[in-house]
Amino acid sequence: MKRICIFSGSNPGNHSDYELSANELGDALVAHGIDLVYGGASVGLMGRVADKVLSAGGQAIGVMPTGLFRRELAHTSLTEFHEVGTMHERKALMAQLSDAFISLPGGLGTYEELFEAACWSQIGIHAKPIGLLNVRGFFDPLVEMLRHTVREGFMKEENMKLLVVEPDPVRLIERLLQYAPVDQGQKWVELTPKG
């Protein structure tokens, strides 16, 4: 695994643990010889991870649509910076450049990126591991919502395995390195009506 794409907030959150975990993740990436791919901003948790990776001697690759340069404050010290036209192009290029994904706590944009990566895995567009850095139990309600989705018959139980949930950054990377893709079989949805 050479590169991991990070999805994370452009805000730091309300607890110092979020930034602490972002720093630890940056250190863990460099310690494992893994380059960072992310949205290219200098702010929030995403900026924190990039700063840590760069200060530890690692490589950080940013991808940002032109229209977000001011709002997200593009990072000016990255190893590589790719300017794209749209958010769709941003996500596609980040996925293309990466061997795995990790989501840190974040807002709507983070959720959207995470679920697109998970959906793409479910339907077989990629088989890359997807991790949730579960700082302060941030993703516990999301995991419970997915369990509810399974119970209600809208998702297969095996698709819970698409997400590797772990509170410790080092352990999360180790688990992603050992990840075995979920076997989706010949079909990914139930096409036969029940009853």
LOGU-476734 format. One record per residue (C-alpha): residue in one letter; residue number from 1; x, y negated, z negated. Coordinates in Angstrom, 3 decimals. Layout:
N
   residu   num         px         py         pz
        A   NUM          X          Y          Z
...
***
This chain:
195
   residu   num         px         py         pz
        M     1      0.000      0.000      0.000
        K     2      1.619     -3.227      1.172
        R     3     -1.056     -5.884      0.714
        I     4     -4.080     -6.400     -1.532
        C     5     -6.788     -8.946     -0.819
        I     6     -8.029    -10.810     -3.875
        F     7    -11.550    -12.214     -4.141
        S     8    -11.876    -14.713     -6.980
        G     9    -13.385    -17.952     -8.116
        S    10    -12.273    -21.435     -7.143
        N    11    -12.986    -22.301    -10.800
        P    12    -11.022    -21.037    -13.815
        G    13    -14.052    -19.959    -15.862
        N    14    -14.845    -20.858    -19.462
        H    15    -12.429    -18.487    -21.225
        S    16     -8.628    -18.426    -21.239
        D    17     -8.746    -14.633    -20.786
        Y    18     -9.712    -15.130    -17.137
        E    19     -6.574    -17.114    -16.329
        L    20     -4.444    -14.790    -18.445
        S    21     -5.672    -11.788    -16.443
        A    22     -5.090    -13.647    -13.167
        N    23     -1.481    -14.237    -14.247
        E    24     -1.081    -10.592    -15.250
        L    25     -2.491     -9.488    -11.903
        G    26      0.016    -11.699    -10.070
        D    27      2.874    -10.152    -12.048
        A    28      1.523     -6.638    -11.429
        L    29      1.309     -7.199     -7.676
        V    30      4.945     -8.307     -7.509
        A    31      6.082     -5.475     -9.817
        H    32      4.493     -2.970     -7.421
        G    33      5.955     -4.682     -4.334
        I    34      2.483     -5.627     -3.070
        D    35      1.810     -8.860     -1.172
        L    36     -1.201    -11.039     -1.983
        V    37     -3.826    -11.903      0.634
        Y    38     -6.483    -14.362     -0.482
        G    39     -8.561    -17.414      0.447
        G    40     -5.641    -19.856      0.471
        A    41     -6.675    -22.324     -2.245
        S    42     -4.539    -23.832     -4.993
        V    43     -7.389    -24.076     -7.509
        G    44     -9.257    -21.730     -9.836
        L    45     -8.367    -18.117    -10.482
        M    46     -7.324    -17.619     -6.859
        G    47     -4.771    -20.412     -7.162
        R    48     -3.522    -18.974    -10.450
        V    49     -2.855    -15.550     -8.913
        A    50     -1.055    -17.129     -5.939
        D    51      1.089    -19.347     -8.191
        K    52      2.093    -16.355    -10.308
        V    53      2.926    -14.189     -7.298
        L    54      5.076    -16.929     -5.774
        S    55      6.846    -17.807     -9.036
        A    56      7.690    -14.115     -9.507
        G    57      9.260    -13.939     -6.042
        G    58      6.375    -12.261     -4.227
        Q    59      4.607    -12.998     -0.969
        A    60      1.269    -14.840     -0.823
        I    61     -0.775    -15.098      2.370
        G    62     -3.688    -17.523      2.534
        V    63     -6.619    -17.641      4.961
        M    64     -8.903    -20.689      5.021
        P    65    -11.446    -22.237      7.382
        T    66    -10.568    -25.778      8.435
        G    67    -13.713    -27.192      6.854
        L    68    -12.702    -26.074      3.350
        F    69     -9.255    -27.718      3.247
        R    70    -10.439    -30.574      1.027
        R    71    -13.052    -28.778     -1.051
        E    72    -10.848    -25.837     -2.015
        L    73     -7.525    -27.724     -1.899
        A    74     -5.339    -25.588      0.345
        H    75     -2.198    -24.212     -1.300
        T    76      0.890    -25.828      0.263
        S    77      3.572    -23.347     -0.901
        L    78      2.339    -20.058      0.537
        T    79      4.485    -17.564      2.413
        E    80      1.950    -17.608      5.251
        F    81     -1.140    -19.737      5.845
        H    82     -3.730    -18.880      8.477
        E    83     -6.215    -21.530      9.555
        V    84     -9.454    -20.104     10.952
        G    85    -12.672    -21.633     12.245
        T    86    -15.373    -20.016     10.103
        M    87    -16.004    -18.102      6.894
        H    88    -16.737    -15.007      8.981
        E    89    -13.307    -15.273     10.597
        R    90    -11.729    -15.781      7.193
        K    91    -13.207    -12.585      5.742
        A    92    -12.439    -10.563      8.855
        L    93     -8.788    -11.652      8.896
        M    94     -8.324    -11.091      5.158
        A    95     -9.729     -7.568      5.571
        Q    96     -7.532     -6.920      8.604
        L    97     -4.395     -8.033      6.757
        S    98     -5.101     -5.961      3.620
        D    99     -4.871     -2.361      2.459
        A   100     -7.177     -2.802     -0.547
        F   101     -9.387     -5.341     -2.317
        I   102     -9.614     -6.596     -5.891
        S   103    -12.352     -8.853     -7.146
        L   104    -11.751    -11.069    -10.147
        P   105    -14.578    -12.954    -11.850
        G   106    -16.097    -15.610     -9.615
        G   107    -19.289    -17.074     -8.245
        L   108    -21.505    -16.537     -5.219
        G   109    -18.634    -16.567     -2.718
        T   110    -16.760    -13.912     -4.694
        Y   111    -19.850    -11.708     -4.911
        E   112    -20.518    -12.132     -1.209
        E   113    -16.973    -11.095     -0.283
        L   114    -17.055     -8.157     -2.688
        F   115    -20.364     -6.803     -1.437
        E   116    -19.387     -7.159      2.193
        A   117    -16.222     -5.139      1.556
        A   118    -18.249     -2.513     -0.338
        C   119    -20.897     -2.365      2.384
        W   120    -18.234     -1.959      5.062
        S   121    -16.790      0.936      3.081
        Q   122    -20.209      2.533      2.639
        I   123    -20.942      2.525      6.373
        G   124    -17.449      3.644      7.348
        I   125    -15.948      0.465      8.788
        H   126    -13.002      0.945      6.414
        A   127    -11.910      3.363      3.670
        K   128     -9.862      0.883      1.650
        P   129    -10.095      0.931     -2.148
        I   130    -12.044     -1.818     -3.894
        G   131    -11.313     -2.783     -7.490
        L   132    -13.125     -4.924    -10.041
        L   133    -10.861     -6.572    -12.617
        N   134    -13.381     -6.395    -15.430
        V   135    -12.094     -9.198    -17.668
        R   136    -14.214     -9.675    -20.829
        G   137    -16.713     -7.180    -19.378
        F   138    -17.566     -9.745    -16.700
        F   139    -18.719     -7.101    -14.209
        D   140    -20.647     -4.929    -16.702
        P   141    -24.040     -6.439    -15.712
        L   142    -23.196     -5.945    -12.029
        V   143    -22.265     -2.294    -12.570
        E   144    -25.500     -1.773    -14.499
        M   145    -27.447     -3.401    -11.639
        L   146    -25.848     -0.949     -9.215
        R   147    -26.781      1.957    -11.510
        H   148    -30.337      0.608    -11.510
        T   149    -30.181      0.503     -7.699
        V   150    -29.220      4.198     -7.682
        R   151    -32.001      5.097    -10.149
        E   152    -34.537      3.282     -7.990
        G   153    -33.468      5.193     -4.875
        F   154    -31.831      2.400     -2.884
        M   155    -28.246      3.639     -3.119
        K   156    -26.555      7.029     -3.327
        E   157    -24.894      8.024     -6.590
        E   158    -21.593      8.689     -4.814
        N   159    -21.444      5.072     -3.684
        M   160    -20.803      4.069     -7.294
        K   161    -17.345      5.540     -6.664
        L   162    -16.653      2.877     -4.014
        L   163    -15.772      0.467     -6.839
        V   164    -12.894      1.076     -9.243
        V   165    -13.688     -0.809    -12.452
        E   166    -10.841     -1.540    -14.847
        P   167    -10.069     -4.337    -17.359
        D   168     -6.279     -3.991    -17.194
        P   169     -4.556     -5.395    -14.064
        V   170     -1.662     -2.918    -14.079
        R   171     -3.931      0.072    -14.583
        L   172     -6.281     -1.208    -11.877
        I   173     -3.481     -1.349     -9.309
        E   174     -2.309      2.130    -10.312
        R   175     -5.828      3.484     -9.866
        L   176     -6.141      1.825     -6.444
        L   177     -2.847      3.409     -5.396
        Q   178     -4.322      6.841     -6.311
        Y   179     -7.720      6.176     -4.718
        A   180     -9.289      8.881     -2.548
        P   181    -11.957      7.584     -0.116
        V   182    -15.552      8.509     -0.865
        D   183    -16.861     11.171      1.515
        Q   184    -19.970      9.691      3.094
        G   185    -20.752     12.812      5.134
        Q   186    -22.557     12.555      8.455
        K   187    -25.051      9.909      7.365
        W   188    -25.021      7.124      4.814
        V   189    -28.771      6.585      4.363
        E   190    -31.637      8.985      3.797
        L   191    -33.521      9.036      7.083
        T   192    -36.139     11.634      6.149
        P   193    -39.208     10.258      4.339
        K   194    -39.820     11.828      0.926
        G   195    -43.061     13.661      0.157
***
